[in-house]
Amino acid sequence: MANLKCEYPNGCMLDLWAKVIKSKYIERQARILDINFCIPADQVGGKISSVEHVMAKVLDKTEEFQFNSVKIYIDYVIIMTVAVGIEFQVVTLGDIYEQVIDLQEFDPPLSSQEFKEDVQQSEIILTNWNFVCDIKGNCEDPFNPCFMTSPVSGTCLSLQVYVDIIDKLGKMHDVLVYGELDPETNC
């Protein structure tokens, strides 16, 4: 090991600007969408025989700090590849999910005073997307869940969307680290 050139504390200080997490909220597999909807046959070229692939694209995720809670907004689009006969079509469905999270639901729970003094920023993380999609039949069938909303020629789909929601509340702090780097170590 080479001789280290630094003596504490002169010249050995690393000044970092870091987000310190005060509290976080985690909800596993939150159901953000549960819908029955009709895809008209003329939109995709016929009746849908299967749903091949489903994914989500998040357009925006924001928060609104309230007095004793945090309100989150998730603006997203569901993109589905569906089979119509021997052809594939793309179907999109947009939605905005809203949820109010009480300060007591965070870990550790926050008082209004702590929230006011110790929280300046938040970060919403969305992971582990899951989709449950089922073909319910013809939209014009009176016993179908889509009949009341859209009794047209088409395919009725049932879709549930689940996602893990993590919301981290924190504040930027100046962090000082004292130490030395070994000159023989590749960083």
N, C-alpha and C positions, 0 to 999 in steps of 0.2 A: 504494500500500500504506500503510495507516495505521500510526502509530507503535505499536510493541508495548510493553506496559507492564511486562513482566517482566524481571528481571535474574537471571542464573544465580547460585546455585541457589535463592535465596529466592523462594518463591511460584510456582515453575515446576515443582514436583515433582508427578508423577502416580504414585500408589502403586497398583499393580495386584496382584491375586492371580490367578496363572495356572498352569495345568497345563503342566508341561514334560515332553515325551515323551522318555523315556530310550531306548526301543527299541520296535520294532513287528514284528508277524508278519503276512504277507500270503499267503493261499492263494487263487489264482484258480480258480474253478469246482470247488470241493470238492464231491464227491458225498456228500450227507448222507442220502440215502435211495435205496435200490434194492430194490424190492419187487414181487412178484406177489400180487394179492389178488382175492378174489371179492366181487362186489356181488350179493347175492341178488335175484332177480327180484321177489320180493314186497316188498322194501324200496323199490324205485323204480318198480314197476308194470310190469315187463317186462324184455326184453333191451335193453341199451344199444347204440344204433347208432353213436354218436359222442361224443367228449369235446370240448365246445365251448370251455371256458375253464378254466384252472387258475391258482390263485394261492396264496400263503402268507400266513398271519398269525402273527407272532411273539408268543407269549404272555409269554415270559420269556427272558432271556439272562444267565447268571451265570458267575462264575469262582471257582475254588478255587485259591489259591496253595499249591503244594507245595514241597518242599525244592529240587528242581532242575527243576521244571516248573510249568506252569499248565494246569489242567484246565478246559475250557469246557463249558458246558451250554447247548443251545439248545432250548427248549420251543416247538413250533410246531404249527399246524394247516394242512393242505392242504385247500383248498376247490375243488371241481370242479363245473362245470355240465355235465351229461350229457344227451344227447337219447335219449329212449325213445319211439319212434314219432314223433308230432308234438308231444310235450310235452317240457318241460325239467324236470330234477330237480337238486337240489343234494346232493352227496355230500361228507362231510368225513372226514378221516383225520388223527389226531393222532400225534405222535411226539416223542421227545426225542433229540437228537443229542449225543453226548459225544466229546470229543477231548482228548488229552493232548499238549501242546506243550512240547518240551524247551527249556530256556533257550538252547541253542546254535542253535535254529531261528529265533530272533529276530534282527532286523537293527538294530544290531549285536548279536552274541551277548553274553549276560550271564553273568558268573560268579555263583556263589551269594552271594558277598559283595556284589557290586553290586546284585543283586536284593534282598537283605535291606536294604541301606542306601538305595537310590535309587528303590525302587518302593513306592508307597503305594496307587495306584489303577490301575484298568484300564478300558478302554472297548472293547467289542466292536461292530464295525460290520458289518452284513450288507447287501450290495448285489448287483445284477445276478443276480436269481433266474432260473433257467431250468428248464423242465420238459419231460421227454420221456415222453409217455403213449401207450400202444399197447393196442388191444383184442386180446386173445389168443384170444377165442372163448368157447365155453360151458364153464362150470366143471365140468359133469358129464362132459365128454369126457376119457377116461383118458389121452390124449396131451397134455393141456393142463397147463401148470405149476401151475395152481391146484387140480387134481384131488386131489392128495395132502393138501392142507390143508383143502379145503372142497368135497367132491363133492356140491354142491347145485345146484339150478336157478338159474342166474344168469350174469353176464358176468365173465370174467376180465380184469383190467387189469394191465398192467405200467407201473410208474411209477418214473422216476428224477428226483431233485431235485438241482440244482446251485446253489451260491451262492458269491460271493466273501466270504471271511472275513478281516477286518482286526482285529487285536488290538493296541491301543496301551497300553503300560505307562508310567506316569509318576508324577510327584510334584508336589504344589502348592508353588509358590515365590512369594515376595514379589518383584515386579519393579518397580523404580523407573525412571521415564522422566522426563528433564529436557527441557523444551521449552516452547513457547508456541503458543497458537492464534491465528490471524489473526482479528481481530474481524470482518472483512468476509466471512469464509468461512461459508457456511451448512452446518451439520453435520446 
